[in-house]
Each structure stands twice: as structure tokens, then as C-alpha cells.
Amino acid sequence: MANTLWVLGSVNADHMLQVPYFPKPGETLAGDHYQLTGGGKGANQAVAAARLKGHVVFVACVGDDAVGHQFCHDFQMDGIDTNRVTAIKDVPTGTALILVNSQGENCIALHPGANSELTPSLIMPWLTELETVHTLLMQLETPIETVTLAAKSAQKQGVNVILNPAPAQPLSDELLAAVDIITPNETEASLLTGVMVNDIDSAKMAADVLHKKGISKVLITMGKAGVLFSHAGEQHYYPGFDVKAVDTTAAGDTFNGALAVALTEGLSMAEAIYLAQAAAAISVTRLGAQSAIPERAEVEQYCKQQKA
């Protein structure tokens, strides 16, 4: 289908605990809310895209365990094509331990598990299918060799490549040159460019560095401060929505999934960013990752209320 979106990325079991503040080394701290939910940046973005009514094919690995099989079932219930999700024997599904403080900020520790098995050799037989795909959306919780191979293959076949460079890490010019749209937050943009991003002006400087590495379109997300979009010598700032954050875990992934769907539908970048910001704003008012991601109708209603 011409509007098909491939999401290549990670799957994690998220163990989330609310705490009054982040503990110091050696400190034991009691939390007041715990939940186990589906997570992983790849899975979160696939779910966000599916709930925004995208036609999503998910490329990922889970463990051949109870939680991995449950997650696949949950993906299917969201309308995601899971034929390219592989269950790996004798390897656990990825795990994330998440603490959320009273300000809605989070800190996360990861064990990759089956995510490490999403290797270039595993995806190689499927790469010819990219010729029927509109957009490829990826992140950095799976092997970087696989991300690079998929990006270069997609580029050769005329597929729009979106990279959310998270978690933050240095990236090769080879990979960056195969990316059409990059969506770092302030921390990720700072690491990739050497420019400390803390306001609009520094975000513009960082965007210029990324353009010089061959990336056509740069979106730097700054949480509630908004989004800077830079392309073809023009830079536009989109202010964020004013909401009370309960948990920011799903914000970036919801933004990326919604953005990708909007672009596959042919929306302008300004329209896509607005829709993505609205979806992310709703997500931070709820706890968890996939449990916080809204449906398309809810996002559209929220947009109408904001414009009224």
C-alpha cells in the first residue's frame, strides 16, 4: 500500500514505579504506584502510529516467552501487522525499569534482551518489500548496523526515512546521510552536533550542523517548549501545548508515531507537527507508555478544542 509505514525497533516490558523523587545511591525508596506495561521505543511508536490510524508493519524481535507472545497479541489488537515480529528462543523479551518522580520526569534502565537479535541478517530477506512502503521510522534501541542497513536500503528505494535518534548516542555520517527527517530532543541534538541545545537559537545552530551531514529536514523537540523545524534554509518554531504532565515516558514516541502517520497521509509538515504535538500532549497527562497513547479521534477532538 502506498501509505504503508514500517516501524523498525525495540520491544520492552516496562516496569514502571511512581516515586516522590529519584533515589540517591544506596537509598531505598517506597513508591506509590506500580504497573507492568508494553514499552520499547519501537513498539511505542508502532502503537502510536496504529492508534492514529496508520497502516503499520512492525519489524522487531521479542522473546519466545509469555510476555513476548502477549505483546504480539496486543499489537494485533491495535491493528499492527506483526508478520515481521520474530520470537527468539532462549532469549527474554527486552526489559525497562522506569522511575517516575512527582514532576512527571522519568529515568530508565534497559536490558535489551531479544532486541539485540534484530540483526542485519534477520531483516535482509525483507528489504525488497520496502519498495511498497511510504515511510520507514526507526530509533536506536536495536543494533545500529541494522538501523544503518535499513536506512540505506530504504533510501535507494525512494522511501522516506525518519530517524528518532534515541537513546542519545554518536552516529556515523554514513547513517545520517541516509536519513530524510531526524527528530532529536535537546539532549540528542546536543550530542549529535556538539551544540548545547537549550533554547530556540541554539536549536537553530544544531539544525544547521545536521543539515551539513546530509539531512534534509530537522525537527528538534523541546518538550513543552515546542518544536523547531528546519528545511531548505527556512526555520519555523511551533510552540508546545500547555498541559500538566503526570508522566513524560510516552511523549517522544507518541510524537514520532503520529508525525510519521500524518506525513504518510500527505499532511503538510506544519499540520503533521501540530497533530503530533497534540497526541504527545495528551500522552503526558497519563501514566505509562503504550497505556498513555491516545486514539486518533481523541487527538482530533483535542485539536478542535485548542483551536476553538
ChimeraX attribute file (.defattr): number of C-alpha atoms within 10 A of each C-alpha:
attribute: neighborCount
match mode: 1-to-1
recipient: residues
	/A:1	9
	/A:2	12
	/A:3	17
	/A:4	19
	/A:5	29
	/A:6	24
	/A:7	27
	/A:8	29
	/A:9	28
	/A:10	32
	/A:11	30
	/A:12	32
	/A:13	22
	/A:14	23
	/A:15	18
	/A:16	23
	/A:17	20
	/A:18	22
	/A:19	20
	/A:20	15
	/A:21	16
	/A:22	16
	/A:23	13
	/A:24	8
	/A:25	6
	/A:26	6
	/A:27	8
	/A:28	8
	/A:29	12
	/A:30	11
	/A:31	15
	/A:32	9
	/A:33	11
	/A:34	14
	/A:35	12
	/A:36	13
	/A:37	17
	/A:38	24
	/A:39	27
	/A:40	26
	/A:41	31
	/A:42	28
	/A:43	27
	/A:44	30
	/A:45	35
	/A:46	39
	/A:47	35
	/A:48	35
	/A:49	32
	/A:50	26
	/A:51	25
	/A:52	27
	/A:53	18
	/A:54	24
	/A:55	20
	/A:56	28
	/A:57	22
	/A:58	24
	/A:59	23
	/A:60	27
	/A:61	28
	/A:62	29
	/A:63	23
	/A:64	17
	/A:65	15
	/A:66	10
	/A:67	18
	/A:68	25
	/A:69	15
	/A:70	12
	/A:71	20
	/A:72	21
	/A:73	14
	/A:74	14
	/A:75	19
	/A:76	15
	/A:77	12
	/A:78	18
	/A:79	19
	/A:80	21
	/A:81	19
	/A:82	16
	/A:83	12
	/A:84	16
	/A:85	19
	/A:86	19
	/A:87	20
	/A:88	19
	/A:89	11
	/A:90	11
	/A:91	17
	/A:92	22
	/A:93	26
	/A:94	25
	/A:95	21
	/A:96	21
	/A:97	16
	/A:98	20
	/A:99	24
	/A:100	25
	/A:101	19
	/A:102	14
	/A:103	14
	/A:104	21
	/A:105	16
	/A:106	19
	/A:107	11
	/A:108	13
	/A:109	11
	/A:110	15
	/A:111	15
	/A:112	21
	/A:113	20
	/A:114	27
	/A:115	27
	/A:116	18
	/A:117	21
	/A:118	25
	/A:119	18
	/A:120	16
	/A:121	11
	/A:122	14
	/A:123	16
	/A:124	13
	/A:125	9
	/A:126	12
	/A:127	13
	/A:128	12
	/A:129	10
	/A:130	21
	/A:131	15
	/A:132	15
	/A:133	22
	/A:134	22
	/A:135	25
	/A:136	24
	/A:137	29
	/A:138	30
	/A:139	26
	/A:140	21
	/A:141	24
	/A:142	24
	/A:143	18
	/A:144	18
	/A:145	13
	/A:146	21
	/A:147	23
	/A:148	21
	/A:149	19
	/A:150	24
	/A:151	27
	/A:152	19
	/A:153	19
	/A:154	24
	/A:155	18
	/A:156	11
	/A:157	16
	/A:158	14
	/A:159	21
	/A:160	21
	/A:161	23
	/A:162	24
	/A:163	22
	/A:164	23
	/A:165	21
	/A:166	18
	/A:167	13
	/A:168	19
	/A:169	12
	/A:170	10
	/A:171	14
	/A:172	11
	/A:173	12
	/A:174	13
	/A:175	19
	/A:176	21
	/A:177	19
	/A:178	24
	/A:179	26
	/A:180	19
	/A:181	21
	/A:182	25
	/A:183	25
	/A:184	24
	/A:185	22
	/A:186	21
	/A:187	19
	/A:188	22
	/A:189	28
	/A:190	18
	/A:191	17
	/A:192	19
	/A:193	17
	/A:194	12
	/A:195	18
	/A:196	17
	/A:197	23
	/A:198	12
	/A:199	12
	/A:200	17
	/A:201	11
	/A:202	16
	/A:203	28
	/A:204	22
	/A:205	15
	/A:206	23
	/A:207	28
	/A:208	18
	/A:209	17
	/A:210	21
	/A:211	19
	/A:212	10
	/A:213	17
	/A:214	16
	/A:215	20
	/A:216	18
	/A:217	20
	/A:218	27
	/A:219	24
	/A:220	25
	/A:221	24
	/A:222	21
	/A:223	18
	/A:224	16
	/A:225	15
	/A:226	17
	/A:227	24
	/A:228	23
	/A:229	21
	/A:230	22
	/A:231	16
	/A:232	8
	/A:233	8
	/A:234	8
	/A:235	16
	/A:236	14
	/A:237	16
	/A:238	15
	/A:239	15
	/A:240	18
	/A:241	17
	/A:242	10
	/A:243	11
	/A:244	14
	/A:245	19
	/A:246	19
	/A:247	24
	/A:248	23
	/A:249	28
	/A:250	29
	/A:251	24
	/A:252	27
	/A:253	30
	/A:254	33
	/A:255	27
	/A:256	30
	/A:257	31
	/A:258	31
	/A:259	28
	/A:260	30
	/A:261	30
	/A:262	23
	/A:263	19
	/A:264	19
	/A:265	15
	/A:266	11
	/A:267	14
	/A:268	11
	/A:269	14
	/A:270	13
	/A:271	14
	/A:272	21
	/A:273	25
	/A:274	22
	/A:275	24
	/A:276	26
	/A:277	30
	/A:278	24
	/A:279	32
	/A:280	30
	/A:281	29
	/A:282	22
	/A:283	29
	/A:284	25
	/A:285	19
	/A:286	20
	/A:287	23
	/A:288	27
	/A:289	28
	/A:290	24
	/A:291	15
	/A:292	23
	/A:293	30
	/A:294	21
	/A:295	17
	/A:296	19
	/A:297	12
	/A:298	14
	/A:299	23
	/A:300	15
	/A:301	11
	/A:302	17
	/A:303	16
	/A:304	9
	/A:305	9
	/A:306	10
	/A:307	6
	/A:308	6
